[in-house]
Amino acid sequence: MKKNMGSADRIIRVILAAVMATLYFTGIITGTIGLVLVILAAVFLLTSLISFCPLYAPFGISTCPKKG
């Protein structure tokens, strides 16, 4: 897998994942919507850790800085 996520994209995803998890685990958002948010947070965290977003690949999107 070729990296297609830049630093800013990764940081934003980690922050969003933390907010979503906090909303669920504090009981502010519950039920089905809460579970969907937790799953989405896990996906955001995983894609941030591996620097690859599978949804970017088919569209040729890359937020990595251009090399030289």
C-alpha positions in Angstrom: 0.0 0.0 0.0 1.3 3.3 -1.0 0.7 6.1 1.5 -1.9 8.6 0.4 -2.5 10.6 3.6 -0.5 13.6 4.7 0.2 14.7 8.3 -2.7 17.2 8.5 -5.2 14.6 7.3 -3.9 12.1 9.8 -4.1 14.6 12.7 -7.6 15.6 11.8 -8.8 12.0 11.7 -7.2 11.2 15.1 -8.9 14.3 16.6 -12.3 13.3 15.1 -11.9 9.7 16.4 -11.2 11.0 19.9 -14.2 13.3 19.8 -16.5 10.5 18.5 -15.3 8.0 21.1 -15.7 10.6 23.9 -19.2 11.4 22.9 -20.1 7.7 22.9 -18.3 6.7 26.1 -19.6 9.6 28.1 -23.2 8.7 27.1 -23.9 11.9 25.2 -24.7 9.8 22.0 -26.1 6.3 22.5 -27.8 3.6 20.6 -27.3 2.7 17.0 -25.9 6.2 16.1 -23.4 5.8 18.9 -22.2 2.4 17.7 -21.9 3.8 14.1 -19.7 6.6 15.5 -17.5 4.2 17.4 -17.0 2.1 14.3 -16.2 5.2 12.3 -13.8 6.4 14.9 -12.0 3.0 14.8 -11.7 3.2 11.0 -10.4 6.8 11.2 -7.8 5.7 13.8 -6.7 2.7 11.8 -6.4 4.6 8.6 -4.4 7.3 10.4 -2.0 4.8 11.8 -1.3 3.1 8.5 -1.4 6.4 6.4 -3.6 4.8 3.8 -7.2 5.6 3.0 -8.9 2.9 0.8 -11.5 5.4 -0.4 -8.8 7.8 -1.7 -7.2 5.1 -3.9 -10.0 4.7 -6.6 -10.2 8.4 -7.1 -6.5 9.0 -7.1 -6.6 11.4 -4.1 -3.5 11.9 -2.1 -3.0 14.4 0.7 0.8 13.6 0.9 3.1 16.5 0.1 4.6 16.4 -3.4 8.2 15.2 -3.6 10.7 17.4 -5.4 
